[in-house]
């Protein structure tokens, strides 16, 4: 039953994703406006994150930033549906209008020692996945959603003509990634997902302690793989037909992200993600409860409790 539901959801996404770009952006704006007006959970989480990350910001400026973040996040969701529903060539040719640092990926693949890509939740990371899959076979690590239907849906939309292998964030998946890297493969990881307790270290992220995955640094250290940062950044203006425009970026990460000391590695990783996010904070995913686990281990120190759980 869950497989059937996932396929029905996939068909709905295909239909919605074929709408003209201006219509998709209009739908995104309507969703954002409703979320803001009703102060829904995404709105409350964003407000909490921005207060934590920018404590010195003028309240009026922060409110305007929140509004912009909510609209950009909703538009990004509609763009992603469109990216999933259209051909790889159409996505890349029409949406990515600038590419920077692609030689770093080419050189790393040619060296044959594996590549670990850190892809922060910035801009449109699903478009980045499509571009990478067009360049090379790719394995991506993902945290399985609680819904079997949603997991099945993601398997369908991210398959990309069998160029993408999706690996669950669990012990067997980690062993699979190690083998893949040792064989010279390319692995993509969203490094700013909060790991489960006991599988990370705390390090500052926008000045606030954030539990951060140690897996990224361990993969790089154990395999000697090249480590790159990658993101697709939304550019101002529109292309023909009202379509969004993106610049793709690839660059070497700070070598410290593969430091044998996990505390140093996660501190360097968070610093790199923060550097990308500060390029344009509007494009970062502030709707995620990044700080729900705190070093004290006391639930009452969760900054989102209770207002962001209702």
Backbone as CSV, one residue per row, in Angstrom:
resi,resn,N_x,N_y,N_z,CA_x,CA_y,CA_z,C_x,C_y,C_z
1,UNK,0.821,-1.208,0.000,0.000,0.000,0.000,0.864,1.272,0.000
2,UNK,1.958,1.248,0.790,2.818,2.433,0.840,3.498,2.680,-0.505
3,UNK,3.843,1.594,-1.224,4.468,1.764,-2.541,3.492,2.400,-3.520
4,UNK,2.233,1.980,-3.467,1.222,2.565,-4.337,1.022,4.037,-4.000
5,UNK,0.950,4.349,-2.717,0.775,5.741,-2.300,1.957,6.596,-2.743
6,UNK,3.176,6.027,-2.653,4.364,6.766,-3.089,4.302,7.058,-4.584
7,UNK,3.835,6.088,-5.369,3.731,6.291,-6.819,2.648,7.320,-7.160
8,UNK,1.550,7.304,-6.430,0.507,8.310,-6.654,1.026,9.708,-6.321
9,UNK,1.768,9.811,-5.227,2.369,11.097,-4.865,3.359,11.549,-5.928
10,UNK,4.111,10.598,-6.463,5.069,10.891,-7.531,4.351,11.419,-8.774
11,UNK,3.243,10.802,-9.143,2.474,11.269,-10.301,1.936,12.674,-10.069
12,UNK,1.471,12.953,-8.856,1.002,14.311,-8.534,2.131,15.326,-8.677
13,UNK,3.331,14.939,-8.199,4.481,15.833,-8.318,4.819,16.096,-9.776
14,UNK,4.712,15.064,-10.615,4.982,15.243,-12.039,4.020,16.246,-12.654
15,UNK,2.759,16.167,-12.263,1.761,17.085,-12.814,2.007,18.511,-12.343
16,UNK,2.221,18.681,-11.038,2.452,20.021,-10.498,3.751,20.598,-11.048
17,UNK,4.774,19.761,-11.145,6.083,20.240,-11.589,6.124,20.713,-13.020
18,UNK,5.142,20.345,-13.824,5.107,20.790,-15.216,4.395,22.128,-15.398
19,UNK,3.896,22.691,-14.311,3.274,24.012,-14.413,4.323,25.051,-14.812
20,UNK,3.922,26.140,-15.463,4.891,27.197,-15.797,5.574,27.730,-14.538
21,UNK,6.821,28.140,-14.712,7.588,28.621,-13.559,6.892,29.747,-12.798
22,UNK,6.330,30.769,-13.453,5.663,31.824,-12.679,4.516,31.291,-11.821
23,UNK,3.815,30.278,-12.305,2.740,29.685,-11.521,3.297,28.993,-10.270
24,UNK,4.424,28.299,-10.451,5.027,27.605,-9.315,5.486,28.602,-8.254
25,UNK,6.086,29.689,-8.687,6.516,30.702,-7.731,5.311,31.335,-7.043
26,UNK,4.237,31.551,-7.791,3.008,32.110,-7.198,2.475,31.163,-6.130
27,UNK,2.446,29.859,-6.401,2.003,28.889,-5.410,2.898,28.925,-4.173
28,UNK,4.207,29.006,-4.391,5.124,29.094,-3.262,4.864,30.319,-2.409
29,UNK,4.629,31.441,-3.044,4.350,32.671,-2.299,3.061,32.566,-1.500
30,UNK,2.051,31.897,-2.068,0.781,31.727,-1.341,0.992,30.835,-0.112
31,UNK,1.780,29.774,-0.277,2.067,28.888,0.857,2.797,29.656,1.952
32,UNK,3.798,30.449,1.561,4.568,31.223,2.543,3.680,32.230,3.258
33,UNK,2.820,32.911,2.521,1.945,33.914,3.124,1.007,33.272,4.145
34,UNK,0.473,32.107,3.823,-0.419,31.407,4.757,0.339,30.942,6.001
35,UNK,1.546,30.435,5.799,2.345,29.995,6.945,2.675,31.152,7.875
36,UNK,2.999,32.308,7.294,3.310,33.484,8.106,2.074,34.012,8.818
37,UNK,0.976,34.096,8.098,-0.249,34.647,8.687,-0.755,33.783,9.840
38,UNK,-0.654,32.472,9.680,-1.129,31.556,10.720,-0.048,31.241,11.752
39,UNK,1.163,31.777,11.548,2.312,31.503,12.417,2.447,30.000,12.656
40,UNK,2.505,29.256,11.566,2.608,27.805,11.646,4.001,27.380,12.114
41,UNK,4.147,26.080,12.317,5.368,25.574,12.944,6.624,26.025,12.207
42,UNK,6.623,25.954,10.867,7.805,26.378,10.106,8.152,27.832,10.393
43,UNK,7.122,28.653,10.545,7.334,30.065,10.845,7.944,30.241,12.232
44,UNK,7.453,29.482,13.213,7.972,29.599,14.578,9.399,29.084,14.676
45,UNK,9.696,27.980,13.977,11.069,27.440,13.990,12.029,28.442,13.353
46,UNK,11.628,29.026,12.236,12.472,30.014,11.568,12.742,31.198,12.489
47,UNK,11.703,31.675,13.164,11.865,32.802,14.074,12.853,32.466,15.189
48,UNK,12.736,31.265,15.741,13.640,30.852,16.817,15.078,30.757,16.311
49,UNK,15.271,30.141,15.152,16.623,30.000,14.602,17.263,31.345,14.327
50,UNK,16.499,32.266,13.765,17.071,33.570,13.442,17.410,34.356,14.710
51,UNK,16.622,34.207,15.754,16.956,34.864,17.025,18.243,34.297,17.606
52,UNK,18.437,32.986,17.468,19.652,32.356,17.987,20.881,32.735,17.153
53,UNK,20.724,32.726,15.828,21.867,32.948,14.937,22.252,34.415,14.813
54,UNK,21.269,35.314,14.951,21.523,36.754,14.780,20.981,37.515,15.980
55,UNK,21.535,37.281,17.172,20.972,37.906,18.382,21.086,39.420,18.398
56,UNK,22.068,39.973,17.689,22.234,41.422,17.695,21.473,42.146,16.611
57,UNK,20.739,41.433,15.804,20.019,42.044,14.689,18.814,42.813,15.195
58,UNK,18.553,43.960,14.584,17.365,44.747,14.919,16.110,43.899,14.714
59,UNK,15.157,43.912,15.657,13.961,43.070,15.525,13.200,43.284,14.220
60,UNK,13.117,44.527,13.762,12.430,44.788,12.507,13.171,44.170,11.329
61,UNK,14.500,44.256,11.347,15.305,43.656,10.283,15.181,42.134,10.312
62,UNK,15.147,41.582,11.524,15.020,40.124,11.639,13.643,39.654,11.152
63,UNK,12.612,40.424,11.426,11.277,40.067,10.946,11.230,40.083,9.421
64,UNK,11.910,41.047,8.808,11.953,41.102,7.351,12.757,39.930,6.788
65,UNK,13.840,39.563,7.472,14.622,38.406,7.055,13.778,37.134,7.144
66,UNK,13.017,37.009,8.220,12.143,35.842,8.375,11.137,35.762,7.230
67,UNK,10.533,36.875,6.892,9.557,36.874,5.802,10.227,36.431,4.498
68,UNK,11.409,36.952,4.229,12.125,36.588,3.003,12.506,35.108,3.010
69,UNK,12.947,34.606,4.163,13.311,33.190,4.271,12.108,32.304,3.985
70,UNK,10.959,32.643,4.549,9.769,31.808,4.354,9.352,31.774,2.888
71,UNK,9.423,32.919,2.218,9.044,32.953,0.805,10.068,32.193,-0.043
72,UNK,11.346,32.373,0.244,12.366,31.673,-0.523,12.280,30.167,-0.302
73,UNK,12.027,29.738,0.927,11.917,28.319,1.230,10.743,27.687,0.492
74,UNK,9.614,28.378,0.460,8.440,27.840,-0.238,8.671,27.811,-1.744
75,UNK,9.302,28.824,-2.279,9.622,28.814,-3.706,10.598,27.687,-4.027
76,UNK,11.557,27.492,-3.151,12.533,26.420,-3.371,11.843,25.061,-3.404
77,UNK,10.841,24.874,-2.550,10.111,23.608,-2.550,9.394,23.393,-3.881
78,UNK,8.779,24.441,-4.412,8.086,24.312,-5.693,9.085,24.110,-6.834
79,UNK,10.228,24.792,-6.762,11.273,24.586,-7.772,11.760,23.136,-7.766
80,UNK,11.889,22.574,-6.569,12.368,21.204,-6.455,11.399,20.222,-7.093
81,UNK,10.106,20.447,-6.890,9.108,19.589,-7.540,9.283,19.649,-9.059
82,UNK,9.526,20.851,-9.575,9.734,21.008,-11.015,11.013,20.305,-11.466
83,UNK,12.073,20.409,-10.689,13.344,19.764,-11.030,13.178,18.254,-11.064
84,UNK,12.453,17.708,-10.098,12.219,16.269,-10.057,11.415,15.778,-11.257
85,UNK,10.553,16.632,-11.777,9.604,16.187,-12.800,10.095,16.427,-14.227
86,UNK,11.256,17.055,-14.383,11.749,17.386,-15.716,13.053,16.653,-15.999
87,UNK,13.421,16.608,-17.250,14.619,15.869,-17.636,15.873,16.520,-17.088
88,UNK,16.906,15.710,-16.906,18.167,16.229,-16.402,18.726,17.316,-17.325
89,UNK,18.707,17.062,-18.633,19.257,18.044,-19.571,18.488,19.356,-19.492
90,UNK,17.158,19.270,-19.426,16.365,20.489,-19.330,16.662,21.272,-18.072
91,UNK,16.839,20.552,-16.948,17.158,21.232,-15.694,18.481,21.972,-15.778
92,UNK,19.506,21.269,-16.249,20.845,21.836,-16.208,21.016,22.938,-17.238
93,UNK,20.513,22.711,-18.434,20.699,23.693,-19.501,19.951,24.985,-19.229
94,UNK,18.789,24.884,-18.587,17.961,26.080,-18.430,18.125,26.763,-17.085
95,UNK,18.563,26.042,-16.063,18.583,26.617,-14.721,19.978,27.015,-14.252
96,UNK,20.990,26.202,-14.528,22.349,26.529,-14.090,23.015,27.377,-15.161
97,UNK,23.164,28.650,-14.858,23.691,29.587,-15.855,25.141,29.973,-15.569
98,UNK,25.651,29.591,-14.402,27.056,29.832,-14.065,27.613,28.587,-13.374
99,UNK,28.878,28.253,-13.646,29.540,27.140,-12.969,30.937,27.582,-12.540
100,UNK,31.245,27.346,-11.277,32.523,27.765,-10.712,33.194,26.579,-10.023
101,UNK,34.440,26.324,-10.337,35.231,25.320,-9.634,34.974,23.883,-10.049
102,UNK,34.386,23.674,-11.206,34.107,22.288,-11.617,35.389,21.481,-11.818
103,UNK,36.476,22.163,-12.070,37.747,21.442,-12.279,38.159,20.688,-11.018
104,UNK,37.772,21.190,-9.846,38.155,20.495,-8.615,37.530,19.105,-8.560
105,UNK,36.288,18.995,-9.012,35.646,17.690,-9.050,36.288,16.800,-10.111
106,UNK,36.519,17.359,-11.279,37.129,16.571,-12.353,38.495,16.043,-11.946
107,UNK,39.291,16.900,-11.320,40.634,16.485,-10.896,40.569,15.416,-9.811
108,UNK,39.614,15.570,-8.874,39.497,14.602,-7.787,39.049,13.242,-8.313
109,UNK,38.102,13.231,-9.263,37.651,11.967,-9.848,38.793,11.307,-10.620
110,UNK,39.533,12.119,-11.373,40.645,11.578,-12.161,41.725,10.980,-11.272
111,UNK,41.894,11.529,-10.058,42.909,11.009,-9.140,42.539,9.630,-8.614
112,UNK,41.266,9.278,-8.674,40.825,7.935,-8.322,40.835,7.595,-6.851
113,UNK,40.871,8.614,-5.969,40.923,8.306,-4.541,39.606,8.582,-3.820
114,UNK,38.553,8.789,-4.585,37.252,9.042,-3.988,37.038,10.512,-3.689
115,UNK,35.764,10.899,-3.635,35.410,12.294,-3.366,34.250,12.315,-2.371
116,UNK,34.395,13.103,-1.307,33.305,13.354,-0.369,32.867,14.800,-0.557
117,UNK,31.593,14.978,-0.893,31.044,16.314,-1.132,30.166,16.734,0.037
118,UNK,30.448,17.903,0.601,29.586,18.505,1.616,28.649,19.477,0.914
119,UNK,27.361,19.181,0.952,26.363,20.013,0.269,25.408,20.585,1.308
120,UNK,25.669,21.795,1.813,24.784,22.372,2.828,23.366,22.578,2.309
121,UNK,22.425,22.727,3.239,21.040,23.046,2.883,20.970,24.529,2.502
122,UNK,21.494,24.816,1.343,21.595,26.199,0.868,21.248,26.212,-0.611
123,UNK,20.467,27.208,-1.028,20.079,27.279,-2.434,19.184,26.112,-2.777
124,UNK,19.527,25.380,-3.845,18.735,24.206,-4.217,19.659,22.995,-4.333
125,UNK,19.689,22.178,-3.273,20.581,21.017,-3.243,20.068,19.875,-4.117
126,UNK,18.792,19.850,-4.436,18.302,18.809,-5.344,18.770,19.081,-6.784
127,UNK,18.846,20.331,-7.159,19.412,20.668,-8.462,20.889,20.292,-8.502
128,UNK,21.586,20.500,-7.397,22.985,20.076,-7.303,23.109,18.570,-7.524
129,UNK,22.220,17.792,-6.904,22.246,16.336,-7.107,22.118,15.987,-8.588
130,UNK,21.206,16.672,-9.291,21.008,16.399,-10.711,22.274,16.704,-11.509
131,UNK,22.897,17.810,-11.202,24.119,18.168,-11.932,25.221,17.144,-11.668
132,UNK,25.384,16.758,-10.417,26.416,15.785,-10.079,26.165,14.445,-10.772
133,UNK,24.897,14.018,-10.804,24.574,12.747,-11.443,24.827,12.788,-12.947
134,UNK,24.732,13.972,-13.534,25.047,14.101,-14.956,26.553,14.009,-15.194
135,UNK,27.317,14.310,-14.150,28.780,14.323,-14.275,29.409,12.970,-13.948
136,UNK,28.801,12.278,-12.950,29.410,11.057,-12.451,28.380,10.254,-11.671
137,UNK,28.500,8.935,-11.615,27.653,8.176,-10.686,27.860,8.687,-9.266
138,UNK,26.796,8.706,-8.495,26.818,9.399,-7.211,26.080,8.587,-6.159
139,UNK,26.638,8.504,-4.957,25.936,7.946,-3.804,25.625,9.082,-2.843
140,UNK,24.388,9.140,-2.375,24.016,10.189,-1.428,23.515,9.549,-0.133
141,UNK,23.959,10.096,0.974,23.528,9.639,2.289,22.267,10.402,2.673
142,UNK,21.267,9.693,3.181,20.043,10.386,3.588,19.510,9.781,4.878
143,UNK,18.878,10.637,5.665,18.192,10.185,6.872,16.774,9.793,6.477
144,UNK,16.400,8.523,6.602,15.076,8.108,6.142,13.967,8.802,6.919
145,UNK,12.965,9.332,6.218,11.837,9.953,6.915,11.023,8.909,7.665
146,UNK,10.234,9.370,8.615,9.433,8.436,9.410,8.337,7.786,8.579
147,UNK,7.899,8.446,7.516,6.831,7.931,6.671,7.399,7.024,5.578
148,UNK,6.897,5.790,5.482,7.300,4.877,4.424,6.884,5.418,3.055
149,UNK,5.755,6.100,3.016,5.286,6.678,1.759,6.265,7.742,1.271
150,UNK,6.696,8.620,2.185,7.626,9.679,1.791,8.979,9.114,1.399
151,UNK,9.420,8.071,2.088,10.701,7.465,1.712,10.612,6.854,0.312
152,UNK,9.498,6.175,0.028,9.313,5.619,-1.304,9.247,6.683,-2.372
153,UNK,8.618,7.803,-2.036,8.527,8.930,-2.967,9.916,9.481,-3.272
154,UNK,10.741,9.665,-2.241,12.089,10.194,-2.451,12.946,9.234,-3.270
155,UNK,12.755,7.940,-3.067,13.484,6.970,-3.880,13.144,7.141,-5.358
156,UNK,11.882,7.438,-5.653,11.457,7.592,-7.039,12.002,8.876,-7.657
157,UNK,11.854,9.993,-6.947,12.207,11.276,-7.567,13.711,11.495,-7.643
158,UNK,14.479,10.812,-6.779,15.930,11.008,-6.772,16.684,9.945,-7.559
159,UNK,15.968,9.001,-8.157,16.637,7.897,-8.843,17.509,8.380,-9.992
160,UNK,17.024,9.350,-10.779,17.777,9.982,-11.859,18.454,8.960,-12.778
161,UNK,17.622,8.137,-13.408,18.107,7.189,-14.414,19.198,6.265,-13.868
162,UNK,19.038,5.858,-12.608,19.950,4.907,-11.966,21.372,5.433,-11.816
163,UNK,21.549,6.742,-11.913,22.883,7.316,-11.695,23.120,7.641,-10.219
164,UNK,22.048,7.637,-9.427,22.144,7.997,-8.017,21.815,6.781,-7.153
165,UNK,22.726,6.438,-6.242,22.486,5.393,-5.254,22.182,6.075,-3.926
166,UNK,20.995,5.800,-3.379,20.606,6.418,-2.113,20.925,5.458,-0.969
167,UNK,21.671,5.957,0.005,22.179,5.127,1.097,21.611,5.637,2.413
168,UNK,20.955,4.754,3.142,20.384,5.130,4.434,21.483,5.415,5.458
169,UNK,21.231,6.413,6.311,22.197,6.791,7.348,22.107,5.807,8.509
170,UNK,22.712,4.642,8.329,22.752,3.606,9.347,24.033,2.809,9.146
171,UNK,24.317,1.885,10.050,25.613,1.194,10.048,25.930,0.529,8.717
172,UNK,24.967,-0.206,8.167,25.216,-0.881,6.889,25.484,0.129,5.780
173,UNK,24.799,1.253,5.831,25.003,2.289,4.825,26.389,2.895,4.908
174,UNK,26.892,3.087,6.115,28.230,3.651,6.290,29.279,2.714,5.696
175,UNK,29.134,1.422,5.925,30.079,0.455,5.338,30.026,0.517,3.809
176,UNK,28.834,0.705,3.283,28.675,0.808,1.829,29.397,2.035,1.289
177,UNK,29.285,3.152,1.997,29.957,4.371,1.554,31.471,4.230,1.622
178,UNK,31.979,3.574,2.656,33.424,3.355,2.761,33.940,2.554,1.569
179,UNK,33.219,1.497,1.212,33.639,0.690,0.057,33.591,1.523,-1.225
180,UNK,32.552,2.326,-1.349,32.381,3.141,-2.545,33.525,4.141,-2.689
181,UNK,33.898,4.795,-1.593,34.984,5.769,-1.648,36.326,5.099,-1.928
182,UNK,36.561,3.957,-1.335,37.826,3.256,-1.571,37.957,2.776,-3.001
183,UNK,36.804,2.655,-3.680,36.816,2.294,-5.101,36.861,3.528,-6.004
184,UNK,37.049,4.708,-5.395,37.163,5.937,-6.182,35.840,6.607,-6.486
185,UNK,34.768,6.247,-5.781,33.450,6.812,-6.045,33.249,8.197,-5.449
186,UNK,32.097,8.797,-5.770,31.726,10.132,-5.292,30.537,9.996,-4.345
187,UNK,30.660,10.604,-3.174,29.619,10.536,-2.143,29.180,11.950,-1.790
188,UNK,27.874,12.186,-1.769,27.334,13.479,-1.376,26.628,13.385,-0.031
189,UNK,26.903,14.336,0.851,26.311,14.343,2.194,25.835,15.751,2.520
190,UNK,24.626,15.843,3.078,24.137,17.098,3.637,24.682,17.178,5.064
191,UNK,25.706,17.988,5.321,26.442,17.897,6.583,25.785,18.614,7.757
192,UNK,24.724,19.362,7.500,24.096,20.137,8.571,22.796,19.512,9.054
193,UNK,22.702,18.188,8.941,21.611,17.454,9.561,22.042,17.028,10.963
194,UNK,21.152,17.167,11.924,21.477,16.782,13.292,21.498,15.256,13.395
195,UNK,22.634,14.675,13.806,22.689,13.212,13.930,21.972,12.746,15.186
196,UNK,21.792,11.463,15.272,21.214,10.920,16.488,22.207,11.048,17.637
197,UNK,21.699,11.061,18.853,22.558,11.186,20.017,23.623,10.098,20.040
198,UNK,24.858,10.463,20.378,25.953,9.517,20.405,26.682,9.371,19.089
199,UNK,26.171,10.015,18.012,26.799,9.900,16.699,27.336,11.243,16.214
200,UNK,27.567,12.144,17.149,28.067,13.452,16.765,28.798,14.130,17.902
201,UNK,29.325,15.304,17.598,29.998,16.158,18.573,29.397,17.546,18.477
202,UNK,29.421,18.277,19.594,28.918,19.645,19.576,30.012,20.603,19.100
203,UNK,29.595,21.533,18.266,30.494,22.585,17.780,29.641,23.812,17.468
204,UNK,30.227,25.007,17.544,29.446,26.215,17.286,28.952,26.277,15.843
205,UNK,27.712,26.696,15.689,27.139,26.995,14.381,26.370,28.289,14.540
206,UNK,26.853,29.358,13.926,26.355,30.701,14.167,26.411,31.031,15.662
207,UNK,27.474,30.563,16.321,27.710,30.890,17.721,26.918,30.077,18.717
208,UNK,26.142,29.108,18.263,25.297,28.285,19.143,25.751,26.838,19.047
209,UNK,25.893,26.123,20.171,26.296,24.710,20.088,25.303,23.893,19.260
210,UNK,25.812,23.146,18.303,24.968,22.323,17.443,25.579,20.934,17.350
211,UNK,24.782,19.918,17.633,25.263,18.549,17.482,25.511,18.294,15.998
212,UNK,26.726,17.885,15.665,27.170,17.801,14.275,27.736,16.420,13.983
213,UNK,27.422,15.895,12.805,27.854,14.551,12.456,29.376,14.432,12.407
214,UNK,29.887,13.363,13.014,31.314,13.039,12.915,31.577,12.138,11.712
215,UNK,30.517,11.583,11.133,30.674,10.648,10.029,31.406,11.266,8.853
216,UNK,31.112,12.521,8.545,31.718,13.162,7.378,33.242,13.120,7.477
217,UNK,33.769,13.586,8.604,35.217,13.599,8.779,35.822,12.202,8.814
218,UNK,35.098,11.252,9.410,35.612,9.877,9.486,35.732,9.260,8.097
219,UNK,34.733,9.496,7.254,34.799,8.954,5.894,36.019,9.494,5.149
220,UNK,36.230,10.799,5.270,37.359,11.411,4.577,38.688,10.923,5.145
221,UNK,38.788,10.845,6.487,40.053,10.452,7.116,40.401,8.992,6.830
222,UNK,39.403,8.110,6.838,39.670,6.675,6.671,39.969,6.297,5.226
223,UNK,39.497,7.089,4.283,39.666,6.723,2.874,40.670,7.587,2.140
224,UNK,41.043,8.737,2.700,41.934,9.651,1.995,41.261,10.334,0.823
225,UNK,39.926,10.346,0.815,39.179,10.955,-0.289,39.344,12.472,-0.293
226,UNK,39.223,13.049,-1.488,39.188,14.505,-1.596,37.895,15.014,-0.982
227,UNK,37.944,16.190,-0.355,36.766,16.760,0.296,36.456,18.106,-0.349
228,UNK,35.235,18.222,-0.894,34.807,19.445,-1.568,33.512,19.962,-0.964
229,UNK,33.348,21.277,-1.011,32.062,21.922,-0.717,31.340,22.145,-2.038
230,UNK,30.015,21.975,-2.025,29.245,22.145,-3.260,27.890,22.752,-2.942
231,UNK,27.462,23.694,-3.775,26.128,24.263,-3.602,25.665,24.917,-4.901
232,UNK,24.338,25.010,-5.053,23.702,25.721,-6.162,23.018,26.953,-5.589
233,UNK,23.553,28.110,-5.892,23.082,29.367,-5.311,22.122,30.071,-6.269
234,UNK,20.971,30.464,-5.744,19.984,31.163,-6.564,20.484,32.569,-6.887
235,UNK,20.380,32.947,-8.162,20.812,34.267,-8.614,19.614,35.203,-8.744
236,UNK,19.839,36.500,-8.675,18.737,37.445,-8.854,18.163,37.358,-10.271
237,UNK,16.915,37.747,-10.399,16.283,37.812,-11.714,15.789,36.461,-12.189
238,UNK,15.277,36.464,-13.409,14.699,35.262,-13.995,15.228,35.059,-15.405
239,UNK,15.218,33.806,-15.828,15.553,33.480,-17.199,14.325,33.467,-18.070
240,UNK,14.443,33.020,-19.315,13.290,32.931,-20.213,12.168,32.101,-19.597
241,UNK,10.950,32.557,-19.772,9.808,31.841,-19.221,9.646,32.001,-17.733
242,UNK,10.388,32.932,-17.133,10.273,33.155,-15.698,11.025,32.153,-14.848
243,UNK,11.860,31.301,-15.475,12.543,30.255,-14.716,13.617,30.852,-13.812
244,UNK,13.897,30.210,-12.672,14.968,30.684,-11.783,16.336,30.465,-12.410
245,UNK,17.329,31.168,-11.887,18.694,31.072,-12.384,19.611,30.709,-11.211
246,UNK,20.551,29.791,-11.449,21.440,29.322,-10.386,22.893,29.361,-10.831
247,UNK,23.753,29.557,-9.830,25.197,29.429,-10.023,25.662,28.225,-9.223
248,UNK,26.371,27.319,-9.867,26.904,26.138,-9.203,28.322,26.423,-8.724
249,UNK,28.609,26.023,-7.497,29.925,26.269,-6.901,30.517,24.968,-6.368
250,UNK,31.796,24.758,-6.653,32.570,23.658,-6.080,33.906,24.224,-5.632
251,UNK,34.330,23.860,-4.428,35.638,24.325,-3.962,36.176,23.377,-2.899
252,UNK,37.482,23.305,-2.748,38.051,22.433,-1.716,37.626,22.888,-0.324
253,UNK,37.302,21.939,0.531,36.948,22.254,1.913,38.213,22.418,2.745
254,UNK,38.066,23.047,3.883,39.160,23.161,4.842,39.650,21.749,5.184
255,UNK,40.943,21.456,5.031,41.444,20.112,5.353,41.120,19.663,6.774
256,UNK,40.859,20.619,7.670,40.574,20.269,9.057,39.278,19.485,9.213
257,UNK,38.419,19.464,8.207,37.181,18.690,8.333,37.479,17.191,8.394
258,UNK,38.687,16.781,8.007,39.097,15.380,8.092,40.105,15.161,9.219
259,UNK,40.157,16.085,10.180,41.089,15.951,11.299,40.759,14.691,12.102
260,UNK,41.775,13.944,12.546,41.507,12.743,13.361,40.771,13.043,14.662
261,UNK,40.904,14.272,15.159,40.177,14.679,16.366,38.756,15.067,15.960
262,UNK,37.734,14.308,16.365,36.367,14.607,15.933,35.907,16.015,16.298
263,UNK,36.325,16.517,17.452,35.903,17.851,17.862,36.426,18.915,16.892
264,UNK,37.673,18.775,16.476,38.240,19.724,15.512,37.581,19.567,14.147
265,UNK,37.291,18.335,13.774,36.691,18.088,12.463,35.298,18.710,12.363
266,UNK,34.464,18.527,13.394,33.101,19.070,13.308,33.109,20.589,13.427
267,UNK,34.062,21.152,14.182,34.162,22.609,14.260,34.494,23.188,12.888
268,UNK,35.424,22.538,12.183,35.781,23.008,10.843,34.620,22.829,9.881
269,UNK,33.895,21.715,9.997,32.757,21.472,9.109,31.673,22.523,9.312
270,UNK,31.333,22.814,10.553,30.318,23.844,10.815,30.759,25.207,10.316
271,UNK,32.044,25.515,10.471,32.549,26.803,9.988,32.395,26.915,8.476
272,UNK,32.627,25.824,7.764,32.480,25.836,6.306,31.012,26.015,5.914
273,UNK,30.117,25.290,6.559,28.689,25.430,6.248,28.209,26.842,6.563
274,UNK,28.647,27.379,7.698,28.241,28.735,8.068,28.751,29.755,7.054
275,UNK,29.972,29.540,6.566,30.524,30.462,5.565,29.644,30.504,4.313
276,UNK,29.186,29.327,3.882,28.300,29.285,2.719,26.972,29.949,3.043
277,UNK,26.392,29.636,4.198,25.082,30.188,4.568,25.119,31.709,4.670
278,UNK,26.239,32.271,5.125,26.325,33.720,5.279,26.438,34.452,3.935
279,UNK,26.696,33.732,2.858,26.708,34.374,1.543,25.359,35.041,1.268
280,UNK,24.289,34.370,1.668,22.932,34.903,1.514,22.032,34.151,2.487
281,UNK,21.903,34.628,3.733,21.133,33.889,4.742,19.699,33.566,4.316
282,UNK,19.151,34.319,3.388,17.786,34.058,2.925,17.689,32.671,2.288
283,UNK,18.776,32.192,1.695,18.742,30.927,0.969,19.049,29.710,1.839
284,UNK,19.318,29.927,3.120,19.621,28.794,3.990,18.327,28.231,4.577
285,UNK,18.334,26.941,4.928,17.139,26.273,5.454,17.026,26.518,6.963
286,UNK,16.337,27.583,7.320,16.145,27.932,8.723,14.899,27.282,9.318
287,UNK,14.169,26.495,8.542,12.951,25.837,9.050,13.261,24.528,9.770
288,UNK,14.532,24.185,9.910,14.958,22.918,10.506,15.384,23.143,11.958
289,UNK,15.009,22.250,12.851,15.360,22.379,14.272,16.807,21.916,14.477
290,UNK,17.718,22.761,14.132,19.156,22.416,14.151,19.703,22.300,15.567
291,UNK,19.076,22.977,16.551,19.652,23.081,17.886,18.819,22.375,18.951
292,UNK,17.996,21.416,18.569,17.077,20.828,19.545,17.799,20.017,20.619
293,UNK,18.963,19.439,20.296,19.777,18.753,21.292,20.895,19.686,21.745
294,UNK,21.051,19.808,23.055,22.050,20.705,23.608,23.017,19.945,24.514
295,UNK,24.231,20.506,24.754,25.255,19.774,25.508,24.815,19.321,26.886
296,UNK,23.911,20.046,27.519,23.475,19.675,28.864,22.725,18.354,28.877
297,UNK,22.103,18.018,27.741,21.302,16.804,27.695,19.945,16.951,28.357
298,UNK,19.629,18.148,28.836,18.337,18.380,29.488,17.323,18.861,28.459
299,UNK,16.171,18.234,28.410,15.147,18.597,27.444,14.686,20.023,27.580
300,UNK,14.733,20.569,28.797,14.262,21.945,28.988,15.182,22.972,28.339
301,UNK,16.387,22.552,27.925,17.301,23.456,27.234,17.062,23.496,25.731
302,UNK,16.112,22.711,25.263,15.735,22.730,23.848,15.108,24.086,23.535
303,UNK,15.740,24.915,22.688,15.218,26.271,22.460,13.879,26.288,21.727
304,UNK,13.485,25.179,21.134,12.231,25.133,20.372,11.041,24.697,21.244
305,UNK,11.327,24.260,22.467,10.258,23.737,23.315,9.659,24.844,24.187
306,UNK,8.333,24.918,24.254,7.334,24.052,23.601,6.716,24.672,22.340
307,UNK,7.036,25.957,22.069,6.250,26.674,21.035,6.407,26.124,19.634
308,UNK,7.519,25.445,19.354,7.737,24.944,18.001,7.286,23.495,17.820
309,UNK,6.624,22.940,18.816,6.158,21.560,18.726,4.642,21.469,18.722
310,UNK,3.962,22.591,18.719,2.498,22.580,18.716,1.965,22.600,17.294
